[in-house]
Amino acid sequence: MATVIPSKDESIRKDHPIVGDRIIEGDGTSYDAWQNWSGLQNMPRLNVATSFPAQQQVCIFAPHPDDEVLGCGGLLQQLAANGNPILLVHVTNGTQSHPDSQIYPPKALDIIRPEESVAALEALSISHQVKVISMHLTDGDVFAEQAQFHQKLAAIIQPDDILVTPFVHDGHPDHEATGQVVAAFAKQQHLACYQVLIWAWHWAKPADIRIPWHCAHRVDLSPEQLQRKSQAIACFTSQITVDESTGNPPILSAQTIARISQPWEVYLYEPTP
């Protein structure tokens, strides 16, 4: 994850110029708080078969290798079962997730994290249906490289593609940069664009007015899909284990993993005009 602008395990200053009050710090909102929120129970369900026609390619944008599974591990499985061609775009290779680490220096992470993503796709049993590319933007500095990002999008996106990106206000700077660039491109090109909540589950509260729940749709995961998603998350060893060289805790805490491993995913979507 980011260094100059914080990693998942770092607190973001209250006056952060990008994410403002969408703060990723402490334990975040509990698993139970989300489980018990009636708004989630009553949320309209997203029908993958009707919303994602099988002939259309779906492009999943991951700011760092692991975000595609944390946010979309269930949707990915359902898209594969639906027959959709899937393009997974790693915006960065997540090389800055472990500052000062002897075990995970940037050069090592540049190889390790994409390899973990490949293993995760295999755990989801969809690796043969997913094409993976990397944009090689700078981890932690995606906002500064928006023009380059947009140029790369223009080169890879097809006229009928459906785009899936992190929420434009997800709370991590690289997530927000990715969401904002992809959503703006989709609007410009009149493409369908779904925004997935990932770190919003940490800083937001049920019914939080900072999230446009009026356009939220829920994807329900079967027990088998949830089990495969959990197995896929476990493939990101660099993110879920203690860094023995620095003594730092895992990037993804047990509470974070539990919260992201609920039997649903939520996507924000408004039809293009």
QUITAPE-V579587 format. One record per pair of residues at least 12 apart in sequence whose ideal C-beta (glycine too) atoms are under 6 Angstrom apart, sorted by the first residue. I is the first residue (numbers start at 0). J is the second residue. If there is no record, write none. Layout:
# QUITAPE-V579587
i=I j=J
i=I j=J
This chain:
# QUITAPE-V579587
i=0 j=63
i=0 j=96
i=1 j=95
i=1 j=139
i=1 j=173
i=2 j=95
i=2 j=98
i=2 j=139
i=3 j=139
i=4 j=139
i=4 j=172
i=6 j=96
i=7 j=250
i=8 j=250
i=10 j=24
i=11 j=23
i=17 j=172
i=18 j=170
i=21 j=168
i=21 j=170
i=21 j=202
i=22 j=202
i=23 j=170
i=23 j=198
i=23 j=201
i=23 j=202
i=26 j=254
i=27 j=201
i=28 j=204
i=30 j=257
i=30 j=258
i=36 j=205
i=38 j=206
i=42 j=215
i=42 j=217
i=43 j=216
i=44 j=217
i=45 j=216
i=45 j=218
i=47 j=77
i=47 j=81
i=48 j=81
i=51 j=83
i=51 j=161
i=53 j=81
i=53 j=82
i=53 j=83
i=55 j=159
i=55 j=161
i=56 j=84
i=56 j=86
i=56 j=160
i=57 j=78
i=57 j=83
i=57 j=85
i=57 j=161
i=58 j=86
i=58 j=160
i=58 j=162
i=59 j=71
i=59 j=87
i=59 j=163
i=60 j=88
i=60 j=164
i=60 j=177
i=60 j=181
i=61 j=89
i=62 j=90
i=62 j=173
i=62 j=174
i=62 j=177
i=63 j=91
i=63 j=93
i=64 j=89
i=64 j=93
i=64 j=112
i=64 j=113
i=64 j=116
i=65 j=235
i=65 j=238
i=67 j=87
i=68 j=119
i=68 j=231
i=68 j=232
i=69 j=197
i=69 j=259
i=70 j=195
i=70 j=197
i=71 j=195
i=72 j=228
i=72 j=231
i=73 j=218
i=73 j=220
i=73 j=224
i=73 j=228
i=73 j=264
i=74 j=218
i=74 j=264
i=75 j=123
i=75 j=125
i=76 j=123
i=76 j=224
i=79 j=125
i=79 j=128
i=85 j=128
i=85 j=129
i=86 j=130
i=87 j=129
i=87 j=131
i=88 j=132
i=89 j=133
i=90 j=134
i=90 j=136
i=90 j=177
i=91 j=136
i=91 j=138
i=92 j=109
i=92 j=112
i=92 j=113
i=92 j=133
i=93 j=112
i=93 j=138
i=94 j=108
i=94 j=109
i=94 j=138
i=95 j=138
i=95 j=139
i=96 j=250
i=97 j=242
i=99 j=245
i=100 j=242
i=100 j=244
i=100 j=245
i=101 j=244
i=102 j=242
i=102 j=244
i=103 j=237
i=111 j=237
i=115 j=234
i=115 j=235
i=118 j=234
i=119 j=231
i=119 j=234
i=122 j=230
i=122 j=231
i=122 j=234
i=123 j=227
i=123 j=231
i=134 j=151
i=141 j=173
i=141 j=176
i=142 j=176
i=145 j=180
i=148 j=180
i=152 j=184
i=161 j=191
i=162 j=181
i=162 j=185
i=162 j=190
i=162 j=192
i=163 j=193
i=164 j=177
i=164 j=178
i=164 j=181
i=164 j=194
i=165 j=177
i=165 j=178
i=165 j=195
i=165 j=197
i=166 j=178
i=166 j=194
i=166 j=196
i=166 j=199
i=167 j=179
i=167 j=182
i=169 j=197
i=169 j=198
i=169 j=199
i=170 j=198
i=170 j=199
i=170 j=202
i=171 j=198
i=178 j=194
i=189 j=271
i=193 j=266
i=193 j=268
i=194 j=267
i=195 j=266
i=196 j=265
i=200 j=258
i=214 j=267
i=214 j=268
i=214 j=269
i=215 j=265
i=215 j=267
i=216 j=266
i=216 j=268
i=217 j=263
i=217 j=265
i=218 j=264
i=219 j=263
i=220 j=262
i=225 j=262
i=229 j=260
i=238 j=250
i=238 j=251
i=239 j=251
